[in-house]
Amino acid sequence: MKCVICKQGDTHPGYATVSLEREGVTLVIKKVPAQVCQNCGEEYLDETTTSYLLTRMEDAVNTGVQVDVRQFVAA
């Protein structure tokens, strides 16, 4: 797909590091599968991956974690 940010590059499969913050909780997840623009580096996540990450964030908030760094593990 064409990158919607730079409008120059095409995306290709790669990985991203995603940081989420909510209610005083910071969650960093590494090696998240993404489509990455070969020109500007913009990262795009699909709906399934995004849903998974938001569920992990909800878990972190509910357990009272302040900062957590994890590696992506597919469900």
Backbone torsions as a table, in degrees:
resi	resn	phi	psi	omega
1	MET	NA	151.9	175.5
2	LYS	-76.4	140.0	178.3
3	CYS	-68.1	130.7	180.0
4	VAL	-82.2	-11.4	179.7
5	ILE	-85.4	-60.5	-176.5
6	CYS	-91.0	-18.9	179.8
7	LYS	60.2	15.4	-179.1
8	GLN	-112.8	-45.0	-171.9
9	GLY	-92.5	161.7	172.1
10	ASP	-101.9	152.1	179.4
11	THR	-91.5	154.8	177.3
12	HIS	-143.5	157.9	-179.3
13	PRO	-60.9	138.0	179.0
14	GLY	-164.8	-156.4	-178.2
15	TYR	-133.7	153.6	178.6
16	ALA	-132.3	158.7	168.0
17	THR	-107.8	122.8	-174.7
18	VAL	-110.5	129.3	176.1
19	SER	-112.7	128.9	178.5
20	LEU	-123.6	141.3	177.2
21	GLU	-131.9	136.3	177.8
22	ARG	-163.2	132.2	175.0
23	GLU	49.1	43.3	178.0
24	GLY	80.6	4.8	179.8
25	VAL	-105.2	133.3	173.8
26	THR	-116.9	124.4	179.4
27	LEU	-122.2	125.1	177.8
28	VAL	-116.2	126.5	178.8
29	ILE	-122.2	124.2	-177.3
30	LYS	-99.0	159.4	176.5
31	LYS	58.5	42.7	177.0
32	VAL	-82.2	126.2	177.8
33	PRO	-60.6	134.1	-177.5
34	ALA	-152.4	165.3	167.6
35	GLN	-96.6	126.9	-173.7
36	VAL	-120.1	131.4	178.0
37	CYS	-68.8	128.5	-179.8
38	GLN	-73.7	-14.3	-179.5
39	ASN	-94.2	-53.8	-173.5
40	CYS	-109.3	-11.3	178.2
41	GLY	85.7	3.5	177.2
42	GLU	-57.9	140.1	-175.9
43	GLU	-112.4	137.2	-180.0
44	TYR	-123.6	129.4	178.5
45	LEU	-107.6	145.2	176.8
46	ASP	-81.8	169.8	-174.7
47	GLU	-63.2	-39.7	-179.4
48	THR	-64.3	-44.4	179.6
49	THR	-65.2	-43.3	179.3
50	THR	-60.9	-43.5	178.6
51	SER	-61.8	-42.4	178.0
52	TYR	-60.4	-45.6	-179.1
53	LEU	-64.3	-41.0	179.2
54	LEU	-65.9	-34.0	175.6
55	THR	-66.7	-41.2	177.3
56	ARG	-63.5	-36.2	178.3
57	MET	-66.0	-43.6	178.1
58	GLU	-59.4	-42.1	177.2
59	ASP	-60.7	-43.7	-179.4
60	ALA	-64.1	-42.1	179.0
61	VAL	-63.2	-44.0	-177.4
62	ASN	-68.4	-25.3	-179.8
63	THR	-92.9	-4.3	175.8
64	GLY	81.9	17.8	177.9
65	VAL	-67.8	142.2	175.0
66	GLN	-95.6	-46.8	178.4
67	VAL	-137.2	131.8	179.2
68	ASP	-141.9	134.7	176.2
69	VAL	-120.8	124.7	-176.7
70	ARG	-132.0	163.5	170.7
71	GLN	-103.6	141.1	-178.8
72	PHE	-60.2	133.2	173.9
73	VAL	-131.7	117.7	-178.0
74	ALA	-63.2	142.9	-178.8
75	ALA	-71.1	NA	NA
